[in-house]
């Protein structure tokens, strides 16, 4: 294909201009016709924005004609050369009979409902992703699908213009081997979904927690999306590919009603997959969710004994589970890049039984040794699974609940006479890995907030008086795997036991 410079485009007569750009919008040369008078264009993005404005300002009948000019995906009707190449690249020209039947059925149902064919910028997508998007979008209303179809046309035509007009040198942003940081999104999306499927977990000795009724499934969500399609929104102010962050919020809230799982990780997978299926130009999505804990209050039952209300709940605790998920498109489909869980913001105080001694003492040391001190720590505990699927389904007793992680920390803190915070978190990690062999890794971020002693002796009492510590604060970070548990067990065995 011949590549033209933007200067050549600007100097073309009407016939040459129409011959070059008349097919950018599928069987709709009127778009190019209407922008001819707006020459000269600064660069290809300026040309594309002008063409999109012509479409957006067109009468509804003209917009519908443009939509109806597009071929069915995986159809066998006549289509433009560009459409043939795009569908071939997505594997839609080499479907099995079963796959073709599935696409045909979806195409028919979609067209019957909306009055125009399903349109998607298929470049970079697989046939499975395309079919999933079709099955998802068919549940939208007509106005939503009309807007989405025009957005998809914007993506398609952007690719087509890039295939015709060579990239401009000089003032443009030069490509680099370094990966660019580029994303945008929405924070503090508060979701309150009631009566989610109850969660059941395998009991452990350190915890009374066995699951949640999930009557209130409350989350504070942050979503960020990425992709090369968003570059011109930063560099040119071109919003034609931008999904408004308010729309992202509404997307999450509306799809919350369709969630049929029981875990936060499952919910994040559900939302992320639907984002990527709906918006094919998004290359990646990051979701972060904090579980907002609500506990059922205790009320007198029919027998006079206190029992859980099941109707009235109170928001409780500073600590909460925080969950992160990252999905990205690849040549083979959607890949899980990251999935983590963290029990966040644990504040634990042990009033005695902790020590800190035998550390290096030199000219810079003013801290006295302590042999029976109170210890106050802030603690975050994170973990990942060997099989990420264990985090999505809460019905196979392989799910690890933040409440169980918290209770293990409580138990070990109570039992251990720790010589340091480092030693304490190591032993907490060993116990977590012992209880949950399905975990790949556990890690810690801790902060020493031990109170400052004001009065160390009160007559006739074991008590003392303390105040808040002065900054700065000490902190620790540590990660562990199942290999650490194996090594710790080896140390506790005799040589004979180990070699048996």
VMD Tcl script that draws the C-alpha trace (Angstrom):
set ca {
  {0.00 0.00 0.00}
  {1.28 3.46 -0.93}
  {1.99 5.71 2.04}
  {1.28 9.41 1.74}
  {2.58 12.28 3.82}
  {0.12 14.72 5.36}
  {1.60 17.36 3.03}
  {0.65 15.24 0.01}
  {-2.86 14.76 1.40}
  {-3.24 18.52 1.82}
  {-2.21 19.25 -1.78}
  {-4.45 16.63 -3.44}
  {-7.30 17.74 -5.67}
  {-10.79 16.56 -4.77}
  {-10.70 13.43 -6.96}
  {-7.33 12.28 -5.59}
  {-8.44 13.07 -2.03}
  {-11.61 11.00 -2.44}
  {-9.73 8.16 -4.13}
  {-7.26 8.02 -1.23}
  {-9.56 8.56 1.75}
  {-13.08 7.79 0.51}
  {-12.95 4.20 1.77}
  {-11.68 4.98 5.28}
  {-15.26 4.86 6.57}
  {-16.88 1.64 5.33}
  {-18.75 2.30 2.04}
  {-19.34 5.89 3.21}
  {-17.33 8.30 1.02}
  {-19.53 11.20 2.18}
  {-17.33 11.51 5.30}
  {-14.21 12.30 3.26}
  {-16.28 14.54 0.97}
  {-17.35 16.73 3.90}
  {-13.86 17.27 5.31}
  {-12.13 18.12 2.02}
  {-12.84 21.81 2.52}
  {-11.12 21.79 5.92}
  {-7.62 21.30 4.49}
  {-4.83 21.79 5.39}
  {-4.59 19.30 8.24}
  {-1.75 19.62 10.75}
  {-1.15 15.89 10.93}
  {-2.99 12.57 10.59}
  {-4.69 12.84 13.99}
  {-6.09 16.23 13.03}
  {-7.50 14.70 9.84}
  {-9.02 11.81 11.79}
  {-10.63 14.10 14.39}
  {-12.14 16.21 11.63}
  {-13.62 13.14 9.95}
  {-15.07 11.94 13.26}
  {-16.63 15.34 13.87}
  {-18.35 15.04 10.49}
  {-19.80 11.69 11.60}
  {-20.87 12.92 15.03}
  {-22.57 15.99 13.51}
  {-24.33 13.96 10.83}
  {-28.06 13.23 10.95}
  {-29.06 10.08 12.82}
  {-30.16 8.45 9.55}
  {-26.68 9.01 8.08}
  {-25.06 7.55 11.18}
  {-27.27 4.47 10.95}
  {-26.44 4.11 7.26}
  {-22.74 4.16 8.16}
  {-23.28 1.46 10.78}
  {-25.33 -0.67 8.39}
  {-22.61 -0.39 5.75}
  {-20.35 -2.52 7.94}
  {-20.29 -6.26 7.28}
  {-21.24 -8.90 9.81}
  {-18.16 -10.13 11.64}
  {-17.30 -13.59 10.28}
  {-19.98 -13.09 7.64}
  {-19.60 -14.10 4.03}
  {-21.11 -10.98 2.45}
  {-19.11 -8.58 0.28}
  {-16.90 -6.27 2.31}
  {-14.18 -3.72 1.70}
  {-10.57 -4.83 1.27}
  {-9.72 -3.23 4.62}
  {-12.46 -5.20 6.38}
  {-11.26 -8.42 4.78}
  {-7.72 -7.84 6.07}
  {-8.93 -6.87 9.55}
  {-11.15 -9.93 9.91}
  {-8.46 -12.23 8.52}
  {-6.00 -10.88 11.09}
  {-8.44 -11.77 13.89}
  {-8.95 -15.30 12.55}
  {-12.56 -14.68 11.49}
  {-12.03 -15.99 7.97}
  {-10.87 -19.41 9.19}
  {-13.62 -20.47 11.57}
  {-14.76 -24.02 12.12}
  {-18.37 -24.86 11.28}
  {-19.27 -24.72 14.98}
  {-17.57 -21.34 15.45}
  {-19.21 -19.94 12.33}
  {-22.61 -21.10 13.58}
  {-22.04 -19.34 16.92}
  {-21.04 -16.08 15.23}
  {-23.95 -16.28 12.80}
  {-26.45 -16.80 15.61}
  {-25.05 -13.87 17.60}
  {-24.93 -11.62 14.53}
  {-28.57 -12.39 13.75}
  {-29.75 -11.81 17.31}
  {-27.76 -8.57 17.57}
  {-28.97 -7.16 14.23}
  {-32.58 -8.08 14.95}
  {-32.41 -6.22 18.26}
  {-30.53 -3.06 17.24}
  {-31.15 -2.71 13.51}
  {-27.45 -2.58 12.61}
  {-24.63 -5.16 12.67}
  {-22.24 -5.74 15.56}
  {-19.19 -3.51 15.06}
  {-15.86 -3.98 16.79}
  {-12.31 -2.92 16.03}
  {-10.97 -6.46 15.82}
  {-7.31 -5.62 15.28}
  {-5.31 -7.21 18.10}
  {-8.26 -9.32 19.34}
  {-8.80 -13.06 19.10}
  {-11.97 -14.70 17.79}
  {-12.85 -15.84 21.31}
  {-12.54 -12.29 22.65}
  {-14.70 -10.98 19.81}
  {-17.44 -13.54 20.41}
  {-17.36 -12.81 24.16}
  {-17.74 -9.08 23.48}
  {-20.68 -9.75 21.18}
  {-22.40 -11.93 23.78}
  {-21.87 -9.23 26.40}
  {-22.90 -6.16 24.41}
  {-26.11 -7.72 23.14}
  {-27.60 -6.97 26.57}
  {-27.10 -3.19 26.18}
  {-29.86 -0.78 25.19}
  {-29.95 0.73 21.69}
  {-28.53 4.16 22.62}
  {-25.61 2.58 24.46}
  {-24.83 0.33 21.50}
  {-25.11 3.18 19.01}
  {-22.51 5.14 20.97}
  {-20.31 2.06 21.32}
  {-20.57 1.26 17.61}
  {-19.47 4.80 16.70}
  {-16.58 4.49 19.16}
  {-15.53 1.21 17.51}
  {-15.70 2.91 14.10}
  {-13.41 5.62 15.46}
  {-10.87 2.93 16.37}
  {-11.22 1.12 13.03}
  {-10.76 4.29 11.00}
  {-7.80 5.40 13.09}
  {-6.02 2.16 12.19}
  {-6.93 2.62 8.52}
  {-5.59 6.18 8.40}
  {-2.36 4.99 10.02}
  {-2.05 2.45 7.19}
  {-2.33 5.21 4.57}
  {-0.53 8.23 6.01}
  {3.07 7.90 7.09}
  {3.92 9.04 10.60}
  {5.09 12.60 10.83}
  {8.68 13.37 11.81}
  {9.99 16.40 13.58}
  {7.58 17.64 16.21}
  {6.05 14.27 17.07}
  {6.97 12.24 20.11}
  {9.76 9.87 19.17}
  {9.50 6.20 19.91}
  {11.73 4.76 22.59}
  {12.77 1.29 23.63}
  {11.58 2.16 27.12}
  {7.99 1.32 27.93}
  {5.92 4.45 28.37}
  {3.89 5.02 31.52}
  {0.39 5.85 30.34}
  {-2.90 5.16 32.07}
  {-5.96 6.89 33.47}
  {-8.91 5.83 35.55}
  {-11.30 6.41 38.43}
  {-10.81 6.13 42.18}
  {-13.14 5.83 45.16}
  {-15.83 3.93 43.27}
  {-17.95 2.81 46.21}
  {-19.95 -0.35 45.53}
  {-22.52 -1.64 48.00}
  {-23.97 -4.89 46.70}
  {-26.29 -6.86 48.97}
  {-26.87 -10.61 49.13}
  {-23.86 -11.88 47.24}
  {-23.32 -15.64 47.32}
  {-22.13 -16.61 50.85}
  {-18.45 -17.43 51.34}
  {-17.32 -20.57 53.15}
  {-13.70 -21.26 54.09}
  {-11.87 -24.20 55.63}
  {-11.56 -23.71 59.41}
  {-8.12 -23.38 61.01}
  {-7.21 -23.69 64.72}
  {-6.15 -20.05 65.07}
  {-9.42 -18.55 63.84}
  {-13.13 -18.75 64.55}
  {-13.80 -17.37 61.06}
  {-15.50 -19.88 58.75}
  {-16.94 -17.54 56.14}
  {-19.30 -14.67 55.51}
  {-22.99 -14.43 54.70}
  {-22.02 -11.62 52.28}
  {-25.30 -9.84 52.97}
  {-23.33 -6.62 52.52}
  {-20.55 -6.88 49.92}
  {-19.00 -3.40 50.14}
  {-15.94 -2.31 48.16}
  {-13.97 0.84 47.46}
  {-12.58 0.34 43.94}
  {-9.88 2.07 41.92}
  {-9.71 1.27 38.21}
  {-7.01 2.24 35.70}
  {-6.88 1.36 32.00}
  {-3.99 1.51 29.55}
  {-3.31 1.16 25.84}
  {-1.58 2.85 22.92}
  {-4.94 4.14 21.71}
  {-4.91 6.70 24.52}
  {-1.63 8.36 23.49}
  {-3.24 11.11 21.42}
  {-5.53 12.03 24.31}
  {-2.35 13.12 26.10}
  {-0.39 14.54 23.17}
  {-3.14 16.00 20.97}
  {-6.16 16.43 23.21}
  {-7.93 13.83 21.05}
  {-10.66 12.21 23.17}
  {-12.13 10.00 20.43}
  {-10.76 6.87 22.13}
  {-11.36 7.97 25.71}
  {-13.95 6.25 27.87}
  {-14.94 8.87 30.43}
  {-14.01 7.94 33.98}
  {-17.60 8.63 35.00}
  {-18.61 5.94 32.50}
  {-16.09 3.60 34.14}
  {-17.77 4.19 37.49}
  {-21.20 3.49 36.01}
  {-19.87 0.39 34.25}
  {-18.65 -1.09 37.55}
  {-21.84 -0.24 39.42}
  {-24.18 -1.65 36.79}
  {-22.22 -4.86 36.30}
  {-22.07 -5.42 40.07}
  {-25.64 -6.69 39.81}
  {-24.55 -9.58 37.58}
  {-21.78 -10.91 39.84}
  {-22.51 -14.48 40.92}
  {-19.39 -15.29 42.97}
  {-18.46 -14.85 46.61}
  {-14.91 -13.41 46.73}
  {-13.49 -9.98 46.02}
  {-10.90 -11.49 43.69}
  {-13.68 -13.16 41.73}
  {-15.50 -9.84 41.47}
  {-12.38 -8.09 40.14}
  {-11.87 -10.79 37.49}
  {-15.53 -10.47 36.51}
  {-15.33 -6.67 36.11}
  {-11.92 -6.64 34.39}
  {-12.92 -9.25 31.81}
  {-16.04 -7.27 30.92}
  {-14.09 -4.04 30.51}
  {-11.70 -5.68 28.04}
  {-14.53 -7.43 26.20}
  {-16.49 -4.19 25.86}
  {-13.62 -1.84 24.97}
  {-11.33 -3.60 22.53}
  {-8.82 -0.72 22.39}
  {-7.94 -1.13 26.06}
  {-4.76 -3.19 26.27}
  {-4.68 -3.56 30.03}
  {-6.67 -2.92 33.17}
  {-5.66 -2.59 36.82}
  {-8.21 -2.92 39.61}
  {-7.66 -2.28 43.31}
  {-10.44 -2.98 45.81}
  {-10.65 -2.45 49.55}
  {-13.26 -4.57 51.29}
  {-15.29 -2.35 53.61}
  {-16.15 -4.63 56.55}
  {-19.65 -4.68 58.00}
  {-20.48 -6.93 60.97}
  {-23.95 -8.02 62.01}
  {-24.96 -6.54 65.37}
  {-26.03 -8.73 68.29}
  {-29.70 -8.59 69.34}
  {-31.83 -10.69 71.72}
  {-33.39 -13.68 69.98}
  {-36.74 -15.33 70.64}
  {-35.18 -17.30 73.49}
  {-33.70 -14.17 75.04}
  {-30.12 -15.07 74.07}
  {-28.02 -12.71 72.00}
  {-27.80 -13.66 68.35}
  {-26.74 -12.00 65.10}
  {-29.36 -9.67 63.69}
  {-28.87 -10.52 60.02}
  {-30.60 -7.22 59.23}
  {-28.59 -4.56 61.04}
  {-24.84 -4.26 60.39}
  {-22.18 -1.88 61.66}
  {-19.12 -0.83 59.75}
  {-16.22 -2.13 61.78}
  {-12.45 -2.14 62.28}
  {-9.64 -0.09 60.86}
  {-8.20 -3.19 59.21}
  {-9.48 -4.46 55.89}
  {-8.67 -6.73 52.98}
  {-7.17 -5.01 49.94}
  {-7.08 -6.87 46.63}
  {-5.31 -6.07 43.35}
  {-5.70 -7.49 39.87}
  {-4.05 -6.72 36.52}
  {-5.13 -8.19 33.17}
  {-3.49 -7.53 29.79}
  {-4.15 -8.59 26.23}
  {-1.62 -10.84 24.55}
  {-1.37 -12.72 21.27}
  {-2.99 -15.74 22.92}
  {-5.80 -13.91 24.73}
  {-6.27 -12.21 28.09}
  {-3.44 -12.87 30.54}
  {-3.36 -12.46 34.31}
  {-0.34 -10.27 35.07}
  {-0.85 -9.71 38.79}
  {-3.18 -10.85 41.53}
  {-2.52 -10.07 45.18}
  {-4.36 -9.90 48.49}
  {-3.33 -7.91 51.56}
  {-4.64 -7.79 55.10}
  {-4.09 -4.09 55.57}
  {-3.73 -1.76 58.51}
  {-3.46 -4.22 61.39}
  {-2.69 -2.31 64.61}
  {-1.47 -4.73 67.30}
  {-0.19 -3.95 70.80}
  {1.34 -6.54 73.12}
  {1.69 -5.03 76.59}
  {4.63 -7.22 77.68}
  {6.74 -10.18 76.61}
  {8.73 -8.55 73.81}
  {12.39 -7.62 73.79}
  {15.01 -5.90 71.66}
  {18.63 -6.39 72.69}
  {22.10 -7.45 71.49}
  {22.07 -5.07 68.53}
  {25.16 -3.15 67.38}
  {26.20 -0.47 69.81}
  {28.57 2.26 68.67}
  {29.04 6.02 68.87}
  {25.68 6.58 67.18}
  {23.64 4.39 69.54}
  {21.38 6.01 72.13}
  {18.60 3.40 72.25}
  {18.66 1.29 75.44}
  {18.18 -2.46 75.32}
  {14.70 -3.73 76.27}
  {13.91 -7.14 77.73}
  {10.21 -6.95 78.57}
  {8.77 -4.06 76.65}
  {5.35 -3.37 75.19}
  {5.36 -3.66 71.41}
  {2.96 -1.75 69.18}
  {3.13 -2.46 65.44}
  {1.29 -1.47 62.30}
  {1.25 -4.43 59.93}
  {0.28 -5.24 56.35}
  {0.35 -8.92 55.33}
  {0.11 -9.86 51.65}
  {-0.14 -13.19 49.83}
  {-0.39 -14.82 46.42}
  {-1.66 -18.25 45.38}
  {0.13 -21.01 43.50}
  {-3.05 -21.31 41.41}
  {-4.80 -17.92 41.04}
  {-8.09 -19.73 40.42}
  {-8.20 -20.56 44.14}
  {-8.82 -16.87 44.84}
  {-11.79 -16.61 42.49}
  {-13.94 -19.45 43.81}
  {-14.93 -19.52 47.45}
  {-16.63 -22.91 47.45}
  {-13.70 -25.35 47.37}
  {-12.13 -24.57 50.76}
  {-8.92 -23.34 49.14}
  {-9.73 -19.66 49.52}
  {-7.70 -17.77 52.14}
  {-9.69 -15.09 53.93}
  {-8.04 -11.92 55.28}
  {-9.77 -12.57 58.60}
  {-7.89 -15.86 58.94}
  {-4.58 -14.17 58.15}
  {-5.33 -11.56 60.80}
  {-6.20 -14.21 63.40}
  {-2.96 -16.10 62.74}
  {-1.04 -12.87 63.36}
  {-2.94 -12.39 66.64}
  {-2.16 -15.93 67.78}
  {1.55 -15.88 66.96}
  {1.96 -12.44 68.53}
  {0.32 -13.80 71.69}
  {2.42 -16.97 71.81}
  {5.85 -15.74 70.76}
  {8.35 -14.10 73.07}
  {9.86 -12.18 70.21}
  {13.36 -10.73 70.19}
  {12.50 -8.31 67.37}
  {9.77 -7.36 64.95}
  {11.77 -9.17 62.26}
  {11.56 -12.40 64.24}
  {7.86 -11.88 64.91}
  {6.86 -11.48 61.27}
  {9.02 -14.45 60.27}
  {7.14 -16.73 62.65}
  {3.78 -15.32 61.53}
  {4.81 -16.13 57.96}
  {5.77 -19.70 58.85}
  {2.38 -20.30 60.44}
  {0.51 -18.83 57.46}
  {2.44 -21.01 55.01}
  {1.88 -24.06 57.21}
  {-1.87 -23.53 57.37}
  {-2.24 -22.65 53.69}
  {0.01 -24.76 51.41}
  {-1.96 -23.37 48.44}
  {-0.14 -20.05 48.90}
  {2.91 -19.30 46.80}
  {4.22 -16.36 48.81}
  {3.47 -14.24 51.86}
  {5.04 -10.85 52.57}
  {5.05 -8.21 55.27}
  {5.31 -4.47 55.70}
  {5.60 -3.51 59.36}
  {6.03 -0.26 61.23}
  {7.21 0.10 64.83}
  {4.84 2.39 66.76}
  {5.83 1.32 70.27}
  {4.74 3.88 72.86}
  {7.25 6.11 74.58}
  {7.55 5.51 78.33}
  {6.67 8.47 80.56}
  {6.38 6.74 83.96}
  {7.95 3.29 84.25}
  {6.83 2.44 87.79}
  {3.51 2.94 89.57}
  {3.41 2.03 93.26}
  {1.25 -1.02 93.97}
  {0.64 -1.70 90.28}
  {2.24 -3.38 87.30}
  {1.13 -0.43 85.21}
  {3.16 2.23 83.47}
  {2.31 5.45 81.62}
  {3.10 5.93 77.93}
  {2.55 8.45 75.18}
  {2.68 8.41 71.40}
  {6.17 7.83 69.97}
  {7.96 10.68 68.27}
  {8.82 10.29 64.60}
  {10.72 8.99 62.72}
  {9.51 5.37 62.78}
  {11.30 2.11 62.14}
  {9.91 -0.21 59.49}
  {10.53 -3.68 58.07}
  {9.78 -5.57 54.87}
  {10.05 -9.32 54.33}
  {8.76 -12.00 51.97}
  {8.58 -15.78 52.34}
  {7.72 -18.82 50.23}
  {7.01 -22.48 50.91}
  {10.77 -23.08 50.66}
  {11.24 -21.09 53.87}
  {8.76 -23.37 55.62}
  {10.65 -26.45 54.38}
  {13.96 -25.04 55.63}
  {12.43 -24.19 59.02}
  {11.09 -27.72 59.39}
  {14.50 -29.18 58.56}
  {16.03 -27.26 61.44}
  {13.56 -28.77 63.91}
  {14.30 -32.36 62.86}
  {17.20 -34.48 64.03}
  {19.56 -35.75 61.38}
  {18.09 -39.23 61.74}
  {14.51 -37.98 61.36}
  {15.41 -35.88 58.36}
  {17.18 -38.71 56.51}
  {14.47 -41.29 57.11}
}
mol new
graphics top color blue
foreach p $ca { graphics top sphere $p radius 0.5 }
foreach p [lrange $ca 0 end-1] q [lrange $ca 1 end] { graphics top cylinder $p $q radius 0.2 }
display resetview
